[in-house]
């Protein structure tokens, strides 16, 4: 898989106290120097007895930090002892046995290890044998994921948690360079399902358990970009960020239906085509400008420490680890006419909450919408089956094809709908559908997984080759299908039902001489609603205790400002999103560039 980022206008400028701002250490040298100083002081106070844990997420440079501290201390004449916590893990065979329940035999999906912790695969006797509570004549440095596990964390004078945003960690995984639990070297055969269904949850639960125990948060995306944040400053940054609209670094992915409107709208070096890009998601990072020479960068999941402020009381209780909303932008512009088999997404369905709970141990199903942000000649969406389609025959043909041999008459089965700008398609679970091309789709969906797992069950992808990023061409093997899951979820909706129920209507719910608001119809099972604000100079809104995501679809750029404190504000450009925390309250949107603007408002019901 290939992935590209765009950080244009992604900085979240916030105001924290001067003391907090000055306490952040920037760069590897300053980070290591400061931690060595902390341990030198602890060593002298403890009469030659001090301990530090360098813990953290996969893909971070914990070992290098530990060795850097040791080098500084030894240069100051203070003896050190390094303990790699990896030696506390059980054998590779036992770890594989533990993970198999979560990896499962399903070729496409696994089963979430929701309560897992690193301690599950540690040798308790070895951990006890470290004897960290016994006096020593050295600074003992324990490093690696799990170094501050529950049985050890109260024995340290200092705990550091090293974190990384998800994209660079995933690149390590895809390139065979990731070092997982129980290993001292990269594991080239490491399976993506190990991460998304098992290891992510072990890491996330471990980090949550350390939130009230670590002394420093370490941004450790790479060695040269280390940033050390004291725990109280980290907390101040998160609490302050909850007062602002939150933007994220956009992410782009090429694919077999990838198109080219992005070339006019964004500047993404190396991207050969754009199948879709994420505008707001738990998997995306957050750039935080606190007034220092460089921004902090954290995964959105860090903000879940203040989940109630972010998502509201009801959602925080229902989904304590989940930000349940995300927005994608599906490209669909082609300079020359193309066949449907090139420009269409795979024909697919999504699962309900009951289905993902029972099959994958996930908390929330995939409820989706397509908002047509731009429509070009031939704009269309595939949804539902034609009234006279033989449904049993369709399933049989998909199973026979397995996406290897073409289904020549596939258009005889799937209903096609002409799209216009401003159309909204409601896509509840079990509805067969696909973006048909020649349109820009703003996808507003539930996020089903804290790890970011995306549940789309493919039935047919035209037996086409997929994108090969190294060759910058459609030369990779065809996509795998999920036929059992797809047809297990299939509701077999017909074209007439789609037109009556799933093509949303809209009505004006507010109008004044400054702005108007319209609201799209919905379905009882859809957990969110979609509205639009149209204005020339300004508009108003409120979060009303529920999270919202605003996306500018018409206009150049606007400013989103809190009415209770105008200092809490941000700007968004065209096709950029801003997450409004549930606690944000009343706000104003100001058109700073003139001309008509439209902001699409995606709100939890």
C-alpha positions, 0 to 999 in steps of 0.5 A: 500500500502507498500513502502520501501526505499534505500538511498544507494549512494543517497547523493548529495554532494554540496558546499555552502558558509561557512556562509550558512552552519553554519546558519542551525540549526540541531535538535529539541532543536537547532531549537526551541531555535533559533526560541524562540530567534528570537521571544524574540528579536522581542518582545523586539523591538516591545515593547511586540508585536510580531507574528510568524506563524508555517505553513507547509505541512500535517504530520509535527509537527507544533503544537509541534514546536509552543508549544516548542517555547512557553515553551522557551519564558515563561521560559525567562519570556515572555508571549505567546499566542497560536492560532491553525489556525484549528479553522479558517476552516469551518465545516467538512460538508462544507469542504466535500462539497467543496472537492466532486467536486474533489473526484468525483464518479469515483471509481479510479480517481478524478479531480484536484483542480488546483487552490485550496488554504487553504483560500477556506475553511477558515471562513474569519470572524474568520481569521479577528477576530484574530486581529493580527495587534492589539498590544498585551502584548505577543508573538502570535504564530499561527500554522497549515497549513494556518497560513500564508494565504494571508490575514495574512502573512504580519502581522508576524515578522517571518514565518516558513514553515515546510515540509516533504518528501512524503513517511512518510506523506503517511504512516501517511495517510495509517495508519489513523494518518494524520490530514487534513484541519479543523481537530484537530485529525487524520481522519481515514477515510481520502480518498487517493483521497482527498489528490491526487486530492484536498489537495495536490494542496491546499498545493502546491499552498499555499507553492508556495505563501509563497516562497518569504515570509517565513523566515525559511524552516523547515525540519520536517519529524520527531521531532528528525530530525528537521532542520531549514534553513533560507530562504536565505540559502534554496535559496542558497541550491536550486540554488547550487543543480541546478548546479549538477546531482541530485540523489534521494532515491530509492523507492520499492513496492511489488506487485502481479507480484513482483520478486526477482532480487532486492535481488542480487542488493539492500539491502532493509530490510523487502521487500518481493518481488519487483514489481517495484521501482522508480529511479527518480520521483517527488515523491522521496526525495532528500538527500543534503549533505552540509557538516554538520553532517547530510544531508538535505532531501527535496521532489523533488518538492522543486526544482520546485522553479527553474523550468526553470533551472531544466526543461528548458524554454519551459517545465517550461512555459508549466508545471510550477508545473510538473517535467514531467519525471520519471524512474521505474525499474520493477523486473522480475527475478524468480529462478524457472519457474512460470506461466504467471498469476504470473509473468505478470503485469495487462493487461492495457493501459495509457491515452493521454494528451487530455484524462487526461485534459478532465477527470482529469484536469491533464496537460500531458498524460502517454507516456511510454517505456520499455527498457529491461535492463536484459533478462532471460530465457523466457523474454517476453512482452505482447503488442497489440492484436493477428491478429485474436483476436475478440476484441469485445469478449475481452472487453465483457469477461473483463467486465463480469470477473471484475477481479473476475472470470478468463478469461481462454483463455486470451492468445488467445487475447493478443500478446506476444513478446520475449524480449532480452537485449537492446530491447525498446518497445514504448508504446503510449497512448491506447496501451494494454501492460504488462511486461511479466516477466523474464526480468528487465524493465527500464521504462522511462515515462512521469509523468502526475501529480504534485501529482504523480498520476499514470494513468494505466487503468487495463483491466484484472489482471488474477483474482489473489490475491495481495500482503499482506505486513503484511502476506508477502504473496499473500493473499490480495483481487484482484485489481480493474479494470478501464474498462470504462477508459481502453476501452475508451482509447483502440487503439486496436493495432494488433501484426503486428503494434506493430512489425512494429511501437512500437518495436524500432530500433536503429542506431549508431549516434556517434562513436569514439575510446572512446565511441559510442552513439546509438539512438532508433527510436521514434514516433511523439507523444512521447515527449522524446527520448532514447539513449545509451552511450557505453564506457570503460573509458569515454563518453561525452554528453550535456543536450542542454537546456532540462532535461535528466535522466542518468541510469547506466545499465551495469557496476559497477559505473561511475562518471558524471562530468560537463565540465564547472566546474568539481566540479559539479559532482556525482557518480551513481551505477548500476541501479541508475539514476541521473537527469541532470538539463536542465541548466547542459550543457556539461558533461563527464561520467568517468568509475571509475571501469574498464570494459564496461559500458552502460548508458541509456540517457532519454531526452526530445525532 
